[in-house]
Amino acid sequence: MNEDTRYVVAYVVARLHTGVAASHVYSFELGKHISLTGTIDDRSVSVYDFDRSCHISGTRTGQQIRLFDFGRAAHITLKVDSKGSFNGFDYATSSHFNGKVSSKRVQLFDYGAGRYYNYTI
């Protein structure tokens, strides 16, 4: 996965788990805040990434989320449970990922890179 895909996934899952309407995500990998905004509800996801000047949008059916990242022209699937665990697939890099949300912190394991990444909103 690319770092921009990882931080978007972290932002979406953290918002879903906490219900907080955050305006950024902090990437420990990049050492900076990334400005994001948007709406996430029971049926849809619509996020704008100010760093890349692009939209990420998709549909939500229960725990299953299908996203399209217009900046990368790539699909991402994501499944989130009520306990904060999530998993998914990035079609741009053919990479699986999973992770856990705890409070406002997200730990994501990227199988393509073979390592963990940490974020907070």
C-alpha positions in Angstrom: 0.0 0.0 0.0 1.0 3.6 -0.4 1.2 5.8 2.6 -1.7 8.0 1.3 -3.9 4.9 1.2 -2.9 3.8 4.7 -3.7 7.2 6.2 -7.0 7.5 4.5 -8.0 4.0 5.8 -6.8 5.0 9.3 -8.9 8.2 9.1 -12.0 6.4 8.0 -11.8 3.6 10.5 -11.0 5.9 13.4 -14.0 8.2 12.5 -16.3 5.1 12.3 -15.1 3.7 15.6 -15.0 7.0 17.6 -17.8 9.0 16.0 -15.5 12.0 16.1 -15.7 14.4 13.2 -11.9 14.9 12.9 -10.3 17.4 10.5 -7.0 15.5 10.2 -5.1 12.3 10.8 -1.5 12.2 12.2 0.8 9.8 10.5 3.7 8.7 12.8 5.4 7.4 9.6 5.4 10.8 8.0 5.6 12.7 11.3 2.9 15.1 10.3 -0.8 15.9 10.3 -2.7 15.4 7.1 -5.8 17.5 6.6 -8.9 15.5 5.7 -12.6 16.3 6.0 -15.9 14.8 5.0 -18.9 12.8 6.0 -19.2 9.2 7.0 -22.6 7.8 7.7 -24.5 4.5 7.6 -24.7 4.5 3.8 -21.8 6.4 2.4 -18.3 7.8 2.8 -17.2 11.1 1.3 -13.8 12.5 2.3 -11.5 15.2 0.9 -7.8 14.9 1.2 -6.3 18.5 1.2 -2.7 17.3 1.0 -3.4 15.5 -2.3 -6.3 17.7 -3.4 -8.6 14.7 -4.2 -11.8 13.0 -3.1 -12.2 9.5 -1.6 -15.8 8.3 -1.7 -17.8 5.1 -1.5 -20.6 3.1 -0.2 -21.2 1.5 3.2 -23.3 -1.6 3.7 -23.2 -2.6 7.4 -19.6 -3.4 8.1 -18.5 -3.5 4.5 -17.1 -0.3 2.9 -16.1 0.1 -0.8 -14.0 3.2 -1.5 -12.7 4.8 -4.6 -9.6 7.1 -4.3 -9.9 9.6 -7.1 -6.3 10.8 -6.6 -4.9 7.3 -7.3 -7.9 6.0 -9.5 -8.0 3.0 -7.2 -10.5 0.9 -5.3 -10.2 -0.1 -1.6 -12.4 -2.5 0.2 -12.7 -2.4 4.0 -14.6 -4.3 6.7 -14.9 -2.8 10.2 -16.4 -4.5 13.2 -17.9 -2.9 16.2 -14.9 -3.8 18.4 -12.5 -1.7 16.3 -10.9 -4.5 14.3 -10.7 -4.0 10.5 -9.3 -5.6 7.4 -9.3 -4.9 3.7 -7.7 -4.9 0.3 -6.0 -2.2 -1.8 -6.6 -2.9 -5.4 -3.9 -0.5 -6.6 -1.1 -2.5 -5.0 -2.9 -5.8 -4.6 -2.2 -5.6 -0.9 -4.2 -6.9 2.1 -4.2 -5.0 5.4 -5.7 -5.3 8.8 -5.6 -3.5 12.1 -7.2 -2.2 15.3 -8.7 1.1 16.5 -8.3 1.9 20.2 -9.7 5.2 21.3 -8.4 7.6 18.6 -5.3 5.5 17.8 -5.1 3.2 14.7 -2.5 0.5 14.2 -2.5 -0.9 10.6 -0.6 -3.9 9.4 0.2 -3.7 5.6 0.9 -7.1 4.3 2.5 -5.7 1.1 5.1 -3.8 3.2 5.2 -6.5 5.9 5.0 -4.0 8.8 2.9 -2.0 11.2 2.0 1.7 10.8 0.4 4.0 13.5 -2.0 6.9 13.2 -4.2 9.0 15.4 -7.0 11.5 14.8 
